[in-house]
Amino acid sequence: MHIEQSLPTIDQLPNSYAIYAENLSAISVTGEEADKYLQGQLTCDVNLLAEKHLLVGGHCDAKGKLFSAFRLINHFQQRLLIQNKQALNESLAQLNKFGVFAKVNISEATELGFLALVGDQAKTFISNTFHSVPDSFTPVVSDEDVSIVYICGATNRYLIIAKQDKIKALASASKLAVFGQQVWSLLEIASGFADMNATSVNEYVPQMLNLQLVNGISFTKGCYLGQETVARMKYLGRNKKALYALKTEGEAKWQTDAEINEHSSLEKQLGENWRNAGNIITHYQADDGTIYLQAVLANDTEEDAVLRLKHQNGIKFSLMSLPYSLQES
């Protein structure tokens, strides 16, 4: 398997391609009380998994701050909480801490790999290789030891989950250009799905990362860890932040010296002054210097707001459109 070293912009990506998503991992939960246990720990209604096959959710501490944001599927006998591996350890530790009181086994699914496929050629490859292709009505299909997940967003993707050696073999067999994990982060940014890292753990309640806007929070399921804080945020209107996607403005040539990491922050222009605006969750910098950000800002940030990196005053950003509305129903 050859991995492309280039980092294209969204517009420069080919019509069909693959992503070897090494930045993904999953918490595996098995046992006769797996669903019951997870129902008391997660923001989503785990009882709907059998019907919907794919759920989005969060795992909070007792104060309602997120350990992780994930996609939940049933991979044969395992419940998999698929997420950025940088944010996995604390969530895993906390689930194991309380899991001793239930009939469950909880571990990181280190034997699994993740390959995302995009485009018509990708769909054809899946159709020719497996017995069925997932879609928005049946978002997860299984074939022997492989699960294929259909993920909607700014760019629709098929996420193949299997053992590491099979993932590499499928990547080669697809005959598609295979990009590295950074391109997965780029698509998460554009789709408005929180790509949490270790720095963002325990910093945000679920609504600050838009989980309520992607059906990641059930307000009717009953109690779970952190539920009181999440409910207050909704019913008392206390949440003042949201997750945004941003992109650099202007020429790219003077942006190539930017250094961004998980500690970077943004400022917003107010007249002739600049004020602290929010923090960066993840970023992607294309080869031409174009920078994409996922950041938590005030939820009343104007569409035409001008923002900049606090430590790189010349680099300004504008908001990108997300595939869902920030207005709660």
TORBA-575818 format. One record per residue (C-alpha): residue in one letter; x, y, z. Coordinates in steps of 0.5 Angstrom, whole numbers, padded with zeros to 4 digits, always signed. Layout:
AXYZ
...
***
This chain:
M+0000+0000+0000
H+0003+0007-0002
I+0001+0013+0002
E+0001+0019-0002
Q+0005+0025+0002
S+0001+0031-0001
L-0004+0035+0003
P-0009+0038-0002
T-0014+0043-0001
I-0021+0040-0001
D-0022+0043-0008
Q-0016+0039-0010
L-0018+0032-0008
P-0019+0027-0013
N-0026+0025-0015
S-0025+0018-0012
Y-0020+0017-0007
A-0018+0013+0000
I-0016+0015+0007
Y-0011+0010+0011
A-0014+0013+0018
E-0009+0011+0023
N-0011+0017+0027
L-0017+0013+0029
S-0018+0008+0034
A-0024+0005+0038
I-0026+0003+0045
S-0029-0004+0045
V-0035-0006+0049
T-0037-0013+0050
G-0041-0018+0055
E-0048-0019+0056
E-0049-0012+0060
A-0046-0008+0055
D-0052-0004+0052
K-0054-0003+0059
Y-0048-0001+0062
L-0047+0004+0056
Q-0054+0007+0056
G-0052+0010+0063
Q-0045+0013+0061
L-0046+0016+0054
T-0050+0022+0051
C-0054+0018+0046
D-0059+0013+0047
V-0056+0006+0046
N-0062+0002+0046
L-0063+0005+0039
L-0057+0002+0036
A-0061-0004+0034
E-0065+0000+0030
K-0061+0005+0027
H-0054+0001+0027
L-0050+0008+0027
L-0050+0013+0033
V-0046+0019+0035
G-0045+0021+0042
G-0041+0023+0047
H-0038+0020+0054
C-0038+0026+0059
D-0035+0026+0066
A-0039+0028+0072
K-0039+0035+0071
G-0041+0034+0064
K-0035+0035+0060
L-0033+0031+0055
F-0028+0025+0055
S-0029+0024+0048
A-0034+0024+0042
F-0035+0018+0038
R-0039+0014+0033
L-0042+0008+0036
I-0043+0001+0032
N-0044-0006+0033
H-0038-0010+0030
F-0040-0017+0030
Q-0040-0018+0038
Q-0037-0012+0040
R-0040-0005+0041
L-0035+0000+0038
L-0034+0007+0040
I-0030+0010+0034
Q-0026+0016+0035
N-0019+0020+0035
K-0014+0015+0039
Q-0011+0022+0042
A-0018+0023+0046
L-0019+0015+0047
N-0015+0014+0054
E-0018+0018+0059
S-0025+0015+0056
L-0023+0008+0056
A-0020+0009+0063
Q-0027+0012+0066
L-0031+0006+0063
N-0027+0001+0066
K-0027+0005+0072
F-0035+0004+0073
G-0035-0003+0069
V-0032-0007+0074
F-0040-0007+0077
A-0043-0009+0070
K-0042-0016+0066
V-0038-0012+0061
N-0031-0013+0058
I-0028-0006+0056
S-0021-0005+0052
E-0018-0001+0046
A-0019-0005+0039
T-0012-0005+0037
E-0013-0010+0032
L-0017-0006+0028
G-0015-0001+0022
F-0020+0004+0019
L-0020+0006+0011
A-0024+0011+0009
L-0027+0011+0001
V-0030+0017-0002
G-0033+0018-0009
D-0036+0013-0015
Q-0030+0009-0016
A-0030+0007-0008
K-0037+0006-0009
T-0036+0001-0015
F-0030-0002-0011
I-0035-0004-0005
S-0040-0006-0009
N-0036-0011-0013
T-0032-0013-0006
F-0038-0014-0001
H-0045-0017-0002
S-0048-0010-0001
V-0046-0002+0000
P-0049+0002+0006
D-0053+0008+0005
S-0057+0013+0009
F-0062+0008+0011
T-0058+0002+0012
P-0051+0006+0015
V-0047-0001+0017
V-0047-0007+0013
S-0042-0013+0015
D-0039-0018+0011
E-0035-0024+0014
D-0030-0020+0019
V-0031-0013+0016
S-0036-0007+0017
I-0037-0002+0013
V-0040+0005+0015
Y-0043+0010+0011
I-0042+0017+0014
C-0046+0023+0011
G-0043+0030+0012
A-0040+0035+0007
T-0036+0029+0004
N-0040+0023+0004
R-0035+0017+0006
Y-0035+0009+0007
L-0031+0007+0013
I-0028+0000+0013
I-0027-0003+0019
A-0023-0010+0019
K-0016-0013+0022
Q-0010-0009+0020
D-0007-0013+0015
K-0014-0014+0011
I-0015-0006+0011
K-0008-0005+0008
A-0010-0011+0003
L-0016-0007+0001
A-0013-0001+0000
S-0008-0004-0005
A-0014-0007-0008
S-0018-0001-0009
K-0013+0002-0014
L-0015+0009-0011
A-0010+0014-0009
V-0009+0013-0001
F-0008+0019+0003
G-0006+0019+0010
Q-0010+0021+0016
Q-0009+0028+0016
V-0014+0028+0010
W-0019+0025+0015
S-0018+0031+0020
L-0020+0035+0014
L-0026+0032+0012
E-0028+0032+0020
I-0027+0039+0020
A-0031+0041+0014
S-0037+0036+0016
G-0037+0039+0023
F-0036+0033+0027
A-0031+0034+0033
D-0024+0031+0032
M-0022+0031+0039
N-0015+0031+0041
A-0012+0030+0048
T-0012+0037+0050
S-0019+0038+0049
V-0021+0032+0053
N-0025+0035+0059
E-0026+0042+0057
Y-0032+0042+0053
V-0040+0040+0055
P-0043+0036+0049
Q-0047+0042+0046
M-0040+0046+0045
L-0038+0041+0040
N-0045+0041+0037
L-0047+0034+0039
Q-0054+0036+0040
L-0054+0038+0032
V-0052+0032+0030
N-0057+0027+0034
G-0051+0026+0039
I-0055+0027+0045
S-0062+0024+0047
F-0066+0029+0052
T-0071+0023+0053
K-0067+0017+0055
G-0066+0018+0063
C-0060+0019+0067
Y-0053+0018+0065
L-0046+0021+0067
G-0046+0028+0066
Q-0053+0029+0064
E-0055+0034+0069
T-0050+0039+0066
V-0052+0037+0059
A-0060+0038+0061
R-0059+0045+0064
M-0055+0047+0058
K-0061+0046+0054
Y-0067+0048+0058
L-0064+0054+0061
G-0060+0056+0055
R-0053+0057+0058
N-0049+0054+0053
K-0046+0060+0049
K-0041+0056+0045
A-0041+0052+0038
L-0036+0048+0034
Y-0034+0052+0027
A-0030+0050+0021
L-0025+0056+0019
K-0021+0057+0013
T-0015+0062+0011
E-0017+0068+0007
G-0013+0071+0001
E-0006+0069-0002
A-0003+0062+0001
K+0004+0064+0000
W+0005+0068+0006
Q+0001+0063+0010
T+0006+0057+0009
D+0011+0059+0016
A+0005+0058+0020
E+0006+0054+0026
I-0001+0051+0029
N-0002+0046+0035
E-0007+0044+0040
H-0005+0050+0044
S-0007+0055+0039
S-0012+0060+0040
L-0016+0065+0036
E-0018+0073+0036
K-0024+0076+0033
Q-0023+0083+0030
L-0028+0088+0034
G-0027+0095+0030
E-0019+0097+0031
N-0018+0092+0036
W-0018+0084+0037
R-0021+0080+0043
N-0020+0073+0045
A-0025+0069+0041
G-0024+0061+0042
N-0019+0055+0042
I-0017+0051+0036
I-0019+0043+0036
T-0016+0041+0030
H-0013+0044+0024
Y-0010+0042+0017
Q-0005+0045+0013
A-0005+0044+0005
D+0001+0044+0001
D+0000+0051-0002
G-0001+0054+0005
T-0009+0054+0006
I-0010+0052+0013
Y-0017+0049+0015
L-0019+0050+0023
Q-0024+0047+0027
A-0025+0051+0033
V-0030+0053+0039
L-0032+0060+0039
A-0038+0064+0041
N-0045+0061+0038
D-0047+0068+0036
T-0041+0069+0032
E-0043+0073+0026
E-0042+0069+0019
D-0038+0075+0016
A-0033+0075+0023
V-0026+0076+0021
L-0021+0072+0026
R-0014+0071+0026
L-0009+0066+0030
K-0007+0070+0036
H+0001+0068+0035
Q+0001+0069+0027
N-0003+0076+0026
G-0002+0076+0019
I-0006+0070+0018
K-0014+0071+0018
F-0020+0066+0017
S-0027+0066+0015
L-0032+0062+0017
M-0034+0056+0013
S-0041+0053+0012
L-0043+0047+0015
P-0047+0041+0013
Y-0052+0043+0018
S-0055+0049+0022
L-0053+0052+0028
Q-0060+0054+0030
E-0063+0049+0035
S-0070+0047+0033
***
